[in-house]
Amino acid sequence: MEAIEPSRAVLLVVHMQYDIADARGAFGGFFSEEAERNRTVAKVDDLLGTVREAGMHVVYPVIAFENDYSDLVPNVPLLAMVGQFGAAVKGTRQTEVLEELKPQEGELVLLHTRTSPFQDTPLDRLLRARGIDTVIVCGIATNASVEDAARYAGNLGYRTIIASDACSASSLAAHEASLQSLALFGEVADTAQIAAALADGAE
């Protein structure tokens, strides 16, 4: 794997919020069992430690809506489920990042309403203003917003890396199928490979 220059890279920690990544959340029944088997939260935490030590940027995309869902466009079945479940309301615990992965000072929590955090947000502009050309993606779910974020980043021209062991889906099969597709749109690498590439880039 080619070196990653830390100052020109960002880690997107996708949807590690209580309503999605916690077993008690509205979508916890879909994702928690596989996340627990994979130790996704612990692996994301390890990756955060690695990128912070390297001096990388970190952004936390969080899906969040007004309490009347006036900003929800339910054309996508996954988004329609948000309204049906009464999920992801701004200003509630549903949209807080898990305590174990709490953002540090200076790290951005980006609220968004579509499956990709790049859609209808200033994310691309903010990254370019910081000279970022590499996007690393982790989180839940691999075959949903992680994949959508990675594909979008690739289409915008970023070097795109999917942290294969720091994301999970509703099943291992869904996760692995998504990674197979994502290998056509970016680089699929585990956290150890990413750490080594960051070390190479810092030399």
C-alpha positions in Angstrom: 0.0 0.0 0.0 1.3 3.4 -0.9 2.2 5.9 1.9 -0.5 8.2 3.3 0.5 11.7 4.1 -1.3 12.4 7.4 -1.8 16.2 6.9 -3.6 15.5 3.6 -5.9 12.8 4.8 -9.2 12.6 6.7 -10.9 9.7 8.6 -14.7 9.6 8.1 -16.2 7.9 11.1 -19.6 7.1 9.6 -22.8 6.8 11.7 -21.2 5.6 15.0 -24.2 7.1 16.8 -26.4 5.5 19.3 -29.4 4.9 17.0 -27.3 2.9 14.6 -24.2 1.5 16.4 -25.8 0.7 19.8 -27.9 -2.4 20.4 -30.6 -0.4 22.0 -30.9 2.1 19.1 -33.6 2.1 16.4 -31.4 0.3 13.9 -29.4 -1.6 16.6 -31.4 -4.8 15.8 -30.0 -4.7 12.3 -26.4 -4.0 13.0 -25.4 -4.7 16.6 -24.9 -8.5 16.4 -22.5 -8.3 13.6 -20.8 -5.2 15.1 -20.3 -7.1 18.3 -18.9 -10.2 16.6 -16.5 -8.0 14.5 -15.7 -5.7 17.5 -16.4 -2.8 15.2 -16.5 -0.1 18.0 -13.1 -1.3 19.4 -11.5 -1.4 15.9 -12.8 2.1 15.1 -11.4 3.3 18.4 -8.0 1.8 17.6 -8.1 3.4 14.2 -8.9 6.8 15.8 -5.9 6.4 18.0 -3.7 5.7 15.1 -4.9 8.6 12.9 -4.9 11.1 15.8 -1.3 10.1 16.7 -0.4 10.7 13.1 -2.0 14.1 13.1 -4.8 13.3 10.6 -8.1 15.1 10.4 -11.2 13.4 11.7 -14.9 14.0 10.7 -17.9 12.3 12.2 -20.8 12.1 9.8 -24.1 11.8 11.8 -27.5 11.3 10.2 -30.0 13.6 11.9 -33.4 15.1 11.2 -35.7 17.7 12.6 -38.2 16.3 15.0 -41.1 16.6 12.6 -39.0 15.0 9.8 -39.7 18.0 7.5 -36.2 17.6 6.1 -36.5 13.8 5.5 -37.0 12.8 1.8 -38.1 9.1 2.1 -37.5 8.1 -1.5 -34.8 5.7 -0.4 -36.2 2.7 1.6 -33.5 3.1 4.2 -34.4 6.7 4.8 -38.1 5.8 4.8 -37.3 3.5 7.7 -35.9 6.4 9.7 -39.3 8.1 9.8 -41.1 4.8 10.4 -38.9 4.1 13.4 -38.9 7.6 14.8 -35.1 7.5 14.5 -32.2 10.0 14.3 -33.8 13.1 15.7 -31.5 16.1 16.1 -30.6 17.1 19.7 -31.4 13.6 21.2 -29.2 10.7 22.3 -30.1 9.1 19.0 -27.7 11.3 17.1 -24.9 11.5 19.7 -21.6 9.7 18.9 -21.0 6.7 21.1 -19.2 7.7 24.3 -16.3 5.3 23.6 -15.6 7.2 20.3 -16.3 10.7 21.5 -15.0 13.4 19.2 -12.0 15.4 20.5 -11.6 19.1 20.4 -11.3 20.4 16.8 -12.9 17.3 15.2 -16.0 18.0 13.2 -19.4 16.4 13.7 -21.2 16.7 10.4 -25.0 16.4 10.5 -26.5 15.3 7.2 -29.8 13.9 5.9 -28.9 11.7 2.9 -27.1 8.3 2.8 -23.8 10.0 1.8 -22.3 12.7 4.0 -21.1 14.4 0.9 -24.6 15.0 -0.5 -26.0 18.4 0.2 -23.3 19.3 2.8 -20.2 21.4 2.8 -17.9 18.4 3.4 -16.2 18.4 0.0 -15.5 22.2 0.3 -14.2 21.9 3.8 -11.8 19.0 2.9 -10.4 20.8 -0.1 -9.9 24.0 1.9 -7.7 22.0 4.2 -5.7 20.5 1.3 -7.1 17.0 1.9 -6.8 14.6 -1.0 -7.2 11.2 0.8 -10.4 10.0 2.5 -10.4 6.9 4.7 -13.8 5.6 5.6 -15.0 3.4 8.5 -18.2 2.8 10.5 -21.6 1.3 10.0 -23.0 0.0 7.7 -20.5 -1.2 5.1 -23.0 -1.7 2.4 -25.0 1.4 3.1 -23.6 4.8 4.1 -19.9 3.6 4.4 -20.2 2.4 0.8 -22.1 5.5 -0.3 -19.5 7.8 1.3 -16.6 5.9 -0.3 -18.1 5.9 -3.8 -18.9 9.6 -3.5 -15.4 10.4 -2.4 -14.0 8.4 -5.3 -16.2 10.2 -7.8 -15.1 13.5 -6.4 -11.5 12.6 -7.1 -10.2 11.7 -3.7 -7.9 8.8 -3.0 -10.4 6.6 -1.2 -9.5 3.9 1.4 -12.0 1.7 3.1 -10.9 0.4 6.5 -12.1 -3.1 6.0 -12.0 -4.3 9.6 -13.3 -1.1 11.1 -16.7 -1.3 9.5 -19.5 -3.8 9.5 -23.0 -4.4 8.1 -26.0 -6.4 9.1 -24.2 -9.6 8.2 -20.7 -10.8 7.3 -22.0 -11.7 3.8 -23.3 -8.2 3.2 -20.1 -6.7 4.5 -17.8 -8.9 2.3 -20.0 -8.3 -0.8 -19.8 -4.6 -0.3 -16.0 -4.7 0.1 -15.7 -6.7 -3.2 -17.6 -3.9 -5.0 -15.7 -1.1 -3.2 -12.4 -2.6 -4.4 -13.4 -1.2 -7.8 -13.9 2.3 -6.5 -11.0 2.6 -4.0 -8.5 0.8 -1.9 -9.6 -1.8 0.7 -7.1 -2.1 3.5 -7.2 -3.2 7.1 -6.2 -1.0 10.1 -2.7 -2.5 10.3 -2.1 -1.6 6.6 -3.4 1.9 7.1 -1.2 2.4 10.2 1.9 1.3 8.2 1.0 3.6 5.3 0.6 6.5 7.7 4.0 5.7 9.2 5.5 5.7 5.8 3.9 9.0 4.9 5.1 10.7 8.1 8.8 9.9 7.3 
